[in-house]
Amino acid sequence: MDKSAEVYYKDLKAGVLRKTDEGFEFIYDDNYLNSHYSAPISATMPFTNKRYFSSELFPFFENLLPEGFLLDLITAKLKIDKNDKFGLLLQIGKDTTGAVSIIALG
């Protein structure tokens, strides 16, 4: 059950975030790695051409999600289980606070 999203830093495609049966992976885009205008998306995810892997959604991406009352309101409106953090990120990731945005693929 692969689900993927493009991750943008400002207007540049920084990489791809993917949910697989094994967990989550993030891979920086080669063009982004070689750009003079790019920066790591997080201090916990410095530049590398290797994939990042985690059995849980990376804390950086989870921290882009709302909490508390706002989480309850958004998940009720979108009819998404509030424990489906990746699904929620795919739904609202286009409009996060800050320079990083998430655009669902497919």
C-alpha positions as CSV (number, residue, x, y, z in Angstrom):
1,M,0.0,0.0,0.0
2,D,2.4,2.7,-1.2
3,K,1.3,6.3,-0.8
4,S,3.5,9.1,-1.9
5,A,3.8,12.9,-1.7
6,E,6.2,15.5,-3.0
7,V,7.8,17.6,-0.4
8,Y,8.5,21.3,-1.3
9,Y,10.8,23.7,0.4
10,K,9.5,27.2,-0.6
11,D,8.9,26.6,-4.3
12,L,11.5,23.9,-4.9
13,K,10.8,20.2,-4.9
14,A,12.9,19.0,-2.1
15,G,12.1,15.3,-2.3
16,V,9.5,12.5,-2.0
17,L,7.9,11.2,1.2
18,R,6.5,7.7,0.9
19,K,4.5,5.3,3.1
20,T,5.1,1.7,2.4
21,D,4.1,-1.6,4.2
22,E,7.4,-1.4,6.1
23,G,7.2,2.2,7.2
24,F,8.1,5.7,5.9
25,E,10.9,6.9,3.7
26,F,12.0,10.3,2.6
27,I,14.4,10.8,-0.3
28,Y,15.9,14.2,-1.3
29,D,15.5,15.1,-5.0
30,D,18.8,15.1,-6.8
31,N,18.1,18.5,-8.4
32,Y,17.4,19.9,-5.0
33,L,20.6,18.5,-3.5
34,N,22.6,20.2,-6.3
35,S,20.8,23.5,-6.2
36,H,22.5,26.6,-4.7
37,Y,19.1,27.8,-3.4
38,S,18.2,24.7,-1.3
39,A,18.5,24.0,2.4
40,P,17.8,20.9,4.4
41,I,14.1,20.7,5.2
42,S,14.9,19.9,8.9
43,A,18.0,19.9,11.2
44,T,17.1,16.2,11.8
45,M,17.2,15.5,8.0
46,P,20.5,16.9,6.7
47,F,21.4,16.6,3.0
48,T,22.2,13.1,1.9
49,N,21.6,11.1,-1.3
50,K,20.6,8.1,0.8
51,R,17.0,7.5,1.9
52,Y,15.8,8.2,5.3
53,F,13.7,5.4,6.8
54,S,11.5,5.1,9.9
55,S,8.8,2.7,11.1
56,E,6.8,5.8,12.3
57,L,6.1,9.0,10.5
58,F,9.2,11.2,10.9
59,P,8.7,13.7,13.8
60,F,9.5,16.6,11.5
61,F,6.5,15.8,9.3
62,E,4.2,14.9,12.2
63,N,5.0,18.3,13.7
64,L,3.4,20.0,10.6
65,L,0.0,18.7,11.8
66,P,-2.5,20.5,14.0
67,E,-3.0,19.5,17.6
68,G,-5.8,19.6,20.1
69,F,-9.1,21.2,19.2
70,L,-8.0,22.1,15.7
71,L,-7.0,18.5,15.0
72,D,-10.4,17.3,16.2
73,L,-12.2,19.9,14.0
74,I,-10.2,19.2,10.9
75,T,-10.4,15.4,11.2
76,A,-14.1,15.5,11.7
77,K,-14.6,17.8,8.7
78,L,-12.4,15.7,6.5
79,K,-13.7,12.4,7.9
80,I,-10.2,11.1,8.6
81,D,-9.1,9.1,11.7
82,K,-7.0,11.4,13.7
83,N,-4.5,8.6,14.2
84,D,-3.9,8.4,10.4
85,K,-1.3,11.1,10.5
86,F,0.1,10.4,7.0
87,G,-3.4,10.5,5.5
88,L,-4.0,13.8,7.3
89,L,-0.7,15.2,6.1
90,L,-1.7,14.3,2.5
91,Q,-5.0,16.2,2.9
92,I,-3.8,19.4,4.5
93,G,0.0,19.4,3.7
94,K,-0.4,22.0,0.9
95,D,-1.2,24.6,3.5
96,T,1.3,24.2,6.4
97,T,2.8,26.9,8.5
98,G,6.3,27.6,7.3
99,A,8.4,26.9,4.2
100,V,7.6,23.2,3.8
101,S,4.5,21.9,1.9
102,I,3.4,18.4,1.1
103,I,1.6,17.6,-2.2
104,A,0.0,14.2,-2.5
105,L,0.7,12.1,-5.6
106,G,-1.9,10.1,-7.4
